[in-house]
Amino acid sequence: MPKIKTNRAAAKRFKRTGSGKFVYSKSHANHILGKKTRKRKRSLRQSHLIDKTNVRELRLLMPNG
């Protein structure tokens, strides 16, 4: 019986918390920062939770955490 494999692209973008939720980092925080507001850049630094409507699909992509 073959092993269940984790989708590597998803594993690099999402992490599972202790309670089983998924967190991710927002994009667009690397360069061309001069035109972005202070508030926007501050928001990009925070980690965000995946919406519950997408959790089922992520569980299929990352069965091993």
RAPE-V848089 format. One record per residue. N is the residue number from 1. RES is the residue in one small letter. NEAR is the number of other C-alpha atoms within 8 Angstrom. D_CENTER is the distance of its C-alpha to the mean C-alpha in whole Angstrom. Layout:
# RAPE-V848089
n:N res:RES near:NEAR d_center:D_CENTER
n:N res:RES near:NEAR d_center:D_CENTER
This chain:
# RAPE-V848089
n:1 res:m near:2 d_center:30
n:2 res:p near:3 d_center:27
n:3 res:k near:4 d_center:24
n:4 res:i near:5 d_center:21
n:5 res:k near:7 d_center:18
n:6 res:t near:9 d_center:15
n:7 res:n near:8 d_center:13
n:8 res:r near:6 d_center:13
n:9 res:a near:6 d_center:11
n:10 res:a near:10 d_center:8
n:11 res:a near:10 d_center:9
n:12 res:k near:7 d_center:8
n:13 res:r near:8 d_center:5
n:14 res:f near:10 d_center:3
n:15 res:k near:10 d_center:6
n:16 res:r near:10 d_center:9
n:17 res:t near:8 d_center:11
n:18 res:g near:5 d_center:15
n:19 res:s near:5 d_center:15
n:20 res:g near:6 d_center:13
n:21 res:k near:10 d_center:10
n:22 res:f near:11 d_center:7
n:23 res:v near:12 d_center:5
n:24 res:y near:11 d_center:2
n:25 res:s near:11 d_center:5
n:26 res:k near:10 d_center:8
n:27 res:s near:6 d_center:10
n:28 res:h near:6 d_center:14
n:29 res:a near:9 d_center:14
n:30 res:n near:6 d_center:16
n:31 res:h near:5 d_center:20
n:32 res:i near:6 d_center:22
n:33 res:l near:8 d_center:21
n:34 res:g near:5 d_center:25
n:35 res:k near:5 d_center:25
n:36 res:k near:8 d_center:22
n:37 res:t near:7 d_center:23
n:38 res:r near:6 d_center:22
n:39 res:k near:6 d_center:21
n:40 res:r near:8 d_center:18
n:41 res:k near:11 d_center:17
n:42 res:r near:8 d_center:17
n:43 res:s near:7 d_center:15
n:44 res:l near:12 d_center:12
n:45 res:r near:9 d_center:13
n:46 res:q near:8 d_center:11
n:47 res:s near:9 d_center:8
n:48 res:h near:8 d_center:7
n:49 res:l near:8 d_center:7
n:50 res:i near:10 d_center:7
n:51 res:d near:6 d_center:11
n:52 res:k near:6 d_center:13
n:53 res:t near:5 d_center:14
n:54 res:n near:8 d_center:11
n:55 res:v near:11 d_center:11
n:56 res:r near:8 d_center:14
n:57 res:e near:7 d_center:13
n:58 res:l near:9 d_center:10
n:59 res:r near:8 d_center:13
n:60 res:l near:7 d_center:15
n:61 res:l near:9 d_center:12
n:62 res:m near:12 d_center:12
n:63 res:p near:9 d_center:15
n:64 res:n near:5 d_center:16
n:65 res:g near:5 d_center:13
